[in-house]
Amino acid sequence: MPYRRRNETLSLTKKETSKKKSGQAKNKQIENRSKNKGEEKLNDEFDFETEQLIQMTNKNRIKKQERRTKQNEIKEKKRKKRNKRVKLLIKLFLIVLLIGGAIIFAMTSPLFNIKEIKVTNNSQVSSDTIISLSEIKIDENIFKFYKGNASKKIKENAYIENVSIERKIPNTVEIKVEERTPKYSIDFMGKFMYINNQGYFLELSEDSKGLIIIYGITTEEEKVIPGSRLNNEDLNRLEEVIKIISSANENGLEGKVTSVDISNKNDYTIYLEEKKKKVHIGNTSNLSNKMLYILAIMEQENGKEGDIYVNGDLNNKFQPYFREKV
């Protein structure tokens, strides 16, 4: 019995030892696994951090490269811009040189000396007068006078309304004018001042030139000079005169009216010298009807001197009449 127990004891001891060793081996294996997992985890974390670091390094490298590329592009643009500016300045300099040379040549060459001055569209003012006013001279360089100044001087003549001056290279100047045409004459201090339809004073003369004479203007004497104009009141009455004369011409009295009196705006009067009749027009209403009555009375009272009255309201039973001069 003791021997068996001893053997049993030894057997138990061996088993326990074997179990213990097996447990230790397992623990060591588990420990190794944990250690390996820890190392793997550390390795993974290290790899991740390393990868992030590499990515950041690459991004920084790319950004630097992009920045460097952008800087190079800016430098290249600046260089090209500077080169363009230099080329442009060179071109401008050459152009200035060419223009300067051309100007010097044009201003000094006898080729561009004026040989002929032509004046066109003039009838009231002579060509010699217009050329003299312009102060443009034969054999003067064609580029040395200012067209604006020459035009202004020509327009000092009251008959000249507009001026156009053209240089015809190499040596001809053409002056084209638009003239004012005298249409009426104004009784002024025993003489006659010609005016056009716009009321500009053109010329003071001893002769009326057969123009219709206007009496009764209110413009101040000191302002009745060539180049000036009727005052506003007289300009308004001139418009009425134009209406009266136009209606007379359209209704068979063309060339018959010799004078108009505008002193009374409510009773304009016209004089027919050939017929020895003074006609009281009144205002400018119903002009066509008034002209027809004038023609009828002239025919009826032919050869008699006197006054014709059509200055009433024809729409209100007024009857035109004739009063013979006694």
Number of C-alpha atoms within 10 A of each C-alpha: 6 7 8 10 11 11 12 12 12 12 13 13 12 12 12 12 12 12 12 12 12 12 12 13 12 12 12 13 12 12 13 12 12 12 13 12 12 12 12 12 12 12 12 12 12 12 12 12 12 12 12 12 12 12 12 12 12 12 12 12 12 12 12 12 12 12 12 12 12 12 12 12 12 12 12 12 12 12 12 12 12 12 12 12 12 12 12 12 12 12 12 12 12 12 12 12 12 12 12 12 12 12 13 11 13 18 17 13 11 15 15 20 22 22 16 13 18 14 16 12 12 17 13 12 15 11 17 12 11 22 17 14 17 22 14 20 17 15 13 16 21 25 18 11 14 12 18 11 12 21 22 14 16 23 21 14 18 19 26 21 15 14 18 14 18 12 15 14 13 16 20 17 21 15 23 17 23 16 19 21 18 21 17 26 27 24 18 17 8 9 14 21 26 28 28 17 15 15 22 23 25 24 18 19 14 9 12 17 14 11 19 21 22 24 17 15 20 13 15 9 10 6 13 20 16 18 19 14 19 21 15 12 11 18 18 13 17 21 13 17 21 14 14 24 21 15 20 22 15 12 17 12 17 12 14 17 23 16 22 23 18 21 16 12 15 13 18 21 26 26 21 16 13 11 17 16 24 21 23 22 23 19 19 18 14 14 20 16 13 24 22 15 18 24 15 12 16 17 11 11 17 12 12 15 17 16 18 24 20 26 22 18 14 14 8 7 8 11 13 17 14 20 14 12 10 5
